[in-house]
């Protein structure tokens, strides 16, 4: 998948992972579809931006004797996720258009 297109889905996929359960960086990377190629260097700026936008919050919890930073989705983040899902028809329309152009 082309890099620019992937970037458009990364925020939504991170929010979707957190909508399932609170999580931490490494686990989020494992949970997001591998086809997006999410890495630590990509994830942490996304988490910071989403936190700044009020779409997620962070907290620390002890794990194996050290503090681990966890992230949780906020109501604003859920609203963003729901709005994306509600646009499903538009996404399918674009995909159909692209398929036709590709002769598929």
Buried (B, 14 or more C-beta within 10 A) or exposed (E): EEEEEBEEBBBBBBBBBBEEEBBBBEBBBEBBEEEBEBEEEBBEEBBEEBBEEEBBBBEEEEEEEEEBEBBBBBEBBBEBBEEBEEEEEEEEEEEEEEEEEEEE
